[in-house]
């Protein structure tokens, strides 16, 4: 089953096209393919957990549409994305109460202590977005983003940001910060793969393998 195609088929085609245009020129760690993977994972987890799929699909589709503007202005992309969602969904006649639920999920998808996800849909979008940061995809994304920012893939400087440092500081902790049972189950195997990868990365870097 292709969960992303299933999600897109249930959404207005013009809205999908408008969202996709926002990803033109985005870096490979935050491009349209990332968005599709998050949509696919939301579809899978949402069906398992009994979510309101209309709210969840819309939030997943629109959660990162503000990335380009964030890069240009420095404003949080979740705030930008939530505003865009409000405008686009109101134009399409969606009830204000439902729009607010979509916006709340978008606003809660980032790692922030001041706005943890509360509703089921918020928790699922948070989990789906974080699952894309671990496993094989997560490893690929962290190396891709390191290249985008011009960082080294390895460094003796303890303060230098590298993929291994990102793993130590953030990625290895993700599985313990997920909310839904389905996401936590998916995370176990992805986490194990990532641990094995960075263990080998360390050994190869030291010339031990």
Rosetta blueprint (number, residue, H / E / L):
1 X L
2 X L
3 X H
4 X H
5 X H
6 X H
7 X H
8 X H
9 X H
10 X L
11 X L
12 X L
13 X H
14 X H
15 X H
16 X H
17 X H
18 X H
19 X H
20 X H
21 X H
22 X L
23 X L
24 X L
25 X L
26 X L
27 X L
28 X L
29 X L
30 X L
31 X L
32 X H
33 X H
34 X H
35 X H
36 X H
37 X H
38 X H
39 X H
40 X H
41 X H
42 X H
43 X H
44 X H
45 X H
46 X H
47 X H
48 X H
49 X H
50 X L
51 X L
52 X L
53 X H
54 X H
55 X H
56 X H
57 X H
58 X H
59 X H
60 X H
61 X H
62 X H
63 X L
64 X L
65 X L
66 X L
67 X H
68 X H
69 X H
70 X H
71 X H
72 X H
73 X H
74 X L
75 X L
76 X L
77 X H
78 X H
79 X H
80 X H
81 X H
82 X H
83 X H
84 X H
85 X H
86 X H
87 X H
88 X H
89 X H
90 X H
91 X H
92 X L
93 X L
94 X L
95 X L
96 X H
97 X H
98 X H
99 X H
100 X H
101 X H
102 X H
103 X H
104 X H
105 X H
106 X H
107 X H
108 X L
109 X L
110 X L
111 X L
112 X L
113 X H
114 X H
115 X H
116 X L
117 X L
118 X L
119 X L
120 X H
121 X H
122 X H
123 X H
124 X H
125 X H
126 X H
127 X H
128 X H
129 X H
130 X H
131 X H
132 X L
133 X L
134 X L
135 X H
136 X H
137 X H
138 X H
139 X H
140 X H
141 X H
142 X H
143 X H
144 X H
145 X H
146 X H
147 X H
148 X H
149 X L
150 X L
151 X L
152 X L
153 X L
154 X L
155 X L
156 X L
157 X L
158 X L
159 X L
160 X L
161 X L
162 X L
163 X H
164 X H
165 X H
166 X H
167 X H
168 X H
169 X H
170 X L
171 X H
172 X H
173 X H
174 X H
175 X H
176 X H
177 X H
178 X L
179 X L
180 X L
181 X H
182 X H
183 X H
184 X H
185 X H
186 X H
187 X H
188 X H
189 X H
190 X H
191 X H
192 X H
193 X H
194 X H
195 X H
196 X H
197 X H
198 X H
199 X H
200 X H
201 X H
202 X H
203 X H
204 X H
205 X H
206 X L
207 X L
208 X L
209 X L
